[in-house]
Amino acid sequence: MENNIQEKSKSQIKREAEELQELGEKLIKLPVVRLKHMALPEKLLKALIDAQSIKSNVAGRRQRQYIGALMREIDPEPIRHALDNTRNNTPTESKDTKEVLKWMGRLLNDDQSGIEAFISAFPDLERQQLRQLVRNTRKEKAKGKSLKSFKVLKKLVVKCMNKKKND
């Protein structure tokens, strides 16, 4: 009976342990909010959150090894799947962010052409409100005041982009 069960070699066990530790290191780099949405065991979640706050190299290495040991006690496949899903969602978020920043730059740096391009891209927009926000943001920037209008303008751009994306 024992001959039917194939034992793993020491090097195979070590490779698998290192893979789990690397998976743990990838999880450490994720924001706490995403970690909480991954349905991780409580002990592992706490270890990952603790690892994010450790500054010492030696203590960090020990914590990563501990996370690797915790990972060996659970099935890593659902975690790998959840990690792949978070990676797949990230590019679209950053793409949207880049587009918002591009529009903000065009609105604030181009004289009239940026405003006209934005209005033609989002025709349902209230033009007067856009022009007023751009003008106020430029004034606030020039005077070094708080960027209250900038925040409102950014929200408006995001709202327009989301509306167009959902249509």
Secondary structure as the mmCIF struct_conf table of DSSP 4:
data_model
#
loop_
_struct_conf.conf_type_id
_struct_conf.id
_struct_conf.beg_label_comp_id
_struct_conf.beg_label_asym_id
_struct_conf.beg_label_seq_id
_struct_conf.end_label_comp_id
_struct_conf.end_label_asym_id
_struct_conf.end_label_seq_id
TURN_TY1_P TURN_TY1_P1 GLU A 2 ASN A 4
BEND BEND1 ILE A 5 ILE A 5
HELX_LH_PP_P HELX_LH_PP_P1 GLN A 6 SER A 9
HELX_RH_AL_P HELX_RH_AL_P1 LYS A 10 ILE A 28
TURN_TY1_P TURN_TY1_P2 LYS A 29 LYS A 29
BEND BEND2 LEU A 30 LEU A 30
HELX_RH_AL_P HELX_RH_AL_P2 VAL A 32 LYS A 36
TURN_TY1_P TURN_TY1_P3 HIS A 37 ALA A 39
HELX_RH_AL_P HELX_RH_AL_P3 GLU A 42 SER A 53
HELX_RH_AL_P HELX_RH_AL_P4 ASN A 57 ARG A 72
TURN_TY1_P TURN_TY1_P4 GLU A 73 GLU A 73
BEND BEND3 ILE A 74 ILE A 74
BEND BEND4 PRO A 76 PRO A 76
HELX_RH_AL_P HELX_RH_AL_P5 GLU A 77 ASN A 109
BEND BEND5 ASP A 110 GLN A 112
HELX_RH_AL_P HELX_RH_AL_P6 SER A 113 ALA A 121
BEND BEND6 PHE A 122 PHE A 122
TURN_TY1_P TURN_TY1_P5 PRO A 123 ASP A 124
BEND BEND7 LEU A 125 LEU A 125
HELX_RH_AL_P HELX_RH_AL_P7 ARG A 127 LYS A 143
TURN_TY1_P TURN_TY1_P6 GLY A 144 GLY A 144
HELX_RH_AL_P HELX_RH_AL_P8 LYS A 148 ASN A 166
#
